[in-house]
Structure formats: C-alpha cells, structure tokens
Amino acid sequence: MTTMTEGSVREFKMPDVGEGLTEAEILKWYVQPGDTVTDGQVVCEVETAKAAVELPIPYDGVVRELRFPEGTTVDVGTPIITVDVGGPAAPAPSEAAPAAQEPGGEPEPQGRQPVLVGYGVATSSTRRRPRKAAGTPAAEAPAAPAAVQAELNGHGQVTRERPLAKPPVRKLAKDLGVDLAAVTPTGPDGVITREDVHAAAAPQAAPQQVAEVAPAAPAPAAAPAAPAPVAYDSARETRIPVKGVRKATAAAMVGSAFTAPHVTEFVTVDVTRTMKLVEELKQDKEFAGLRVNPLLLIAKALLVAVKRNPDINASWDEAAQEIVVKHYVNLGIAAATPRGLIVPNIKDAHAKTLPQLAQALGELVTTAREGKTSPAAMQGGTVTITNVGVFGVDTGTPILNPGESAILAVGAIKPQPWVHKGKVKPRQVTTLALSFDHRLVDGELGSKVLADVAAILEQPKRLITWA
C-alpha cells in the first residue's frame, strides 16, 4: 500500500464556472472519502447564480477529504476536495521545476490549479519574456490595488483584470459613482466588499472624523444577537434563504426595473387561424418528433417582426452612451424550474427554419427542466418571450432582462366571443404585452413590433409573405 504523503495530495479548487461569478453552492457530492476517481470523472454538482453545473476532477487517485458538506456556499478559488494521487507523481504543469525555465527567464507562476475546460483561468506553457539585462531597468509604475493588478501582454500593452465583486456590490458602486478598479479590496481572495465601496465613496474628512472618535467608542458588546430562528414561529412560518438562481434573478430584475424606463403596450388578438395551423403542423412529417405548440409560431412571429423593425433588437451602452443594434437575434425563452426562473436563449434564432426552431425550443425546455442549462446558454440574449398563459393568466407587464430592449408576454389562449366577418362568434383569443426600454425604443417602434406580431398570429400566412 502506498504511503500517503503531502506531496501526493492534490487540492481541487472551486472554479469560476460562469463569467465573473465569485461563489457557488455545493448541491450534491457524487463521491466520498476512500472512493477511487479518474481524470474527468464528475465528483459534485454545484449551483451558481446562473445554473447548476457538474464538476469533473482533473486527477486520478483516491478521495482523501471533502472540505465542505452539501448545501455550503463556497468562494471561487477555495479548495473543495483533496485527492491522493498515489505517491510523488510528476509535478503538475503549474509546479514545474525551476530547471525547466529558459536562461535569464522567469519561472512559471506557482499554484495555478486545473479548472473546467472553458471556465476560469486556463493553464498554459507559454513562458514570460526574459528579464532585461542589468543596467537597463524599466521604470517601475506604482502598484495597482490587488484586485486589479496590471501586467504587460505579449504586445507590450497593459491589460487589467476585472475587479472581483458580487453583483449587489457592483450595483452599489455604480449608484455611488465609484470606480471598482480604484477600490482596494479587503475581502477574501481580493474580493471587493460593500464596506470597501462605502469607504471609497466617503468624503476625505470622514477617515479623520472616525480616527478622532475611535478612542471614545465603547468596546463591542460581548453578547451576540439572538439567533434568527427564535424570532419567528417555525410552525407558522418557513424561511427560505435567498441564494443561487433566485438571488441572481432578484438582483437582475431590481437592476433592470430601476435602470431602464419600462413601457408596456397591450393588444388582444384572434389567434384561431394560428391554432388551426398548429394542429396541421403536428401532422406534418417534417415536424415528426418535434415539439409543436402555439409558442413555436409566436416565436416565429416575433422573429419576423424584429426583421421588419430591426431597431427593436438593440441594447443601451451606458458607459459609451451608444445604442448597440444587434444584427442577430438570440431569442430568450423564460422557463420556470425548481430552482427558479431562468432565461436561456436560442442562439441565432433569426437564421433558423421553422422545424429548426421547433427542435431548438424542445431542447431548451428539456434541458431547463432537467436543471442542466449551462451559463453560456443564458448569456447574450437580445429579446425574450415569457409565456404566462400556461398558468391561466391573461397577461402581465414583464420586466426586461438586463441588456435587452424588449420582452413579449403571451397570455392564455381561450375561447371568447369575437366579431368575425360581421357576426359574433366564439374564437380563440389571447392578449399580448410588449415591454420595452423607452431610452432606445419609442412608442412608434414598440407599437409597430407588437402590431406585426398580432397581425401574423391573426393571419399566419404572413409568415410566408413577410419573412
């Protein structure tokens, strides 16, 4: 039996499985101490603010320790599992011996751990440039804060890392007019905290005042505050921690509601012909095995309306004070899941045929219900559809997804009395609601888009004549 030494133990750190995220919750462990694992084997499932993701281990060996129990939220970069790789194996690329460096060059940076493919910091065999010869030292620039340390790239240009901060802290900094790049972080692993932002926003006189008053301040109370559970009757109330997808959704919706001026318009439309077309397509061999429902034709109608009114497919760049018109449509579909509301999007939906769109919708819904939607699938959306009609609701006033200019809500489709060809008849009717960002979409443009969607659903043959 191989004796376990510290040199044979590898630590696997929590990777950044989504752009800019700083933490993730461990949902489930698939291994236990003593289990044998192989390179690429999934060892746990974690939930970030965007999705649930399975993490593979990058080593062969025996699990030595699980650092955190299920349900724990762990910061990115924190070791979560240790694996005995079976003795003093060859050092990892990030721990290569100094002898491998080029003469006059710098050694590779130490302590970099393998992460998921496509996420976090990628390992590299690229060497740094050799130091300049003695006698020609480069002028040293003052050091930047730890969270935004600058370095030279291969072209001699200075690049800066994105400051580490959670979304609520970024929102606070934006509201207070604080540049996060100029804030000195005090949180773990260089994360900027709310206190750091407040300190940066405080007047210069504030530190002096604090220093003067500090000696007279009483010592902190020794007794801690009463535990939260005793403050309410657990038999009559249930408290659920706000975290993961629901926490991210709440922050995004608050930010959207108080950043973009929303306008919502409504239209009630006779969709009887659309419902008949849905039934016909279900019998079409080209749609065999595909999900065919009213949402499919509504999505296609919105895509045609966007094509006819391309300025609706845009975003507002606050920093550059520019309107960015997108020449592609990543169509978001709001999906209710056990973990909360998520909005994955169909990439380049504008270029898909109706059968291709049906296939993409089916895959999107299935993946969302299984909780397997990736962070990449929820990034880059341009316009969104939310189908509240499946809950029997007539309509609603949807809130924009951050970075998008429009969202269409679809109400319940049900028979109602309707004037058709001069007579009152029962027809299939629904109400559509379009919310848009009034900074870049005026009433005329929003009304044209909504009217086009309604016209197509009333006369589906326009999908052919207008497409």
Buried (B, 14 or more C-beta within 10 A) or exposed (E): EEEBEEEBBBBBBBBBBBEBBBBBBBBEBBBEEEBEBEEEBEBBBBBBBBBBBBBBBBBBBBBBEBBBEEEEBBBBBBBBBBBBBBEEEEEBEBEBEEEEBEEEEEBBEEEBBBBBEEBBEEBEEEEBEEEEEEEEEEEEEEEBBBBBEEEEEEEEEEEEEEBBBBBBBBBBBBEEEBEBBEBBBBBEEBBBBBEBBBBBBEEEEEEEEEEEEEEEEEEEEEEEEEEEEEEEEEEEEEEEEEBBBBBBBBBBBEBBEEBBEBBBBBBBBBBBBBBEBBEEBEEEEEBEEBBBBBBBBBBBBBBBBBBBBBBBBBBBEEEEEEBBBBEEBBBBBBBBBEBBBBBBBBBEBBEBEBBEBBBBBBBBBEBBEEBBBBBBBBBEBBBBBBBBBBEEBBBBBBBBBBBBBBBBBBBBBEEEEBEEEEEEBEBBBBBBBBBBBBEBBEEEBBBBBBBBBBBBBBBBEBBEEBE
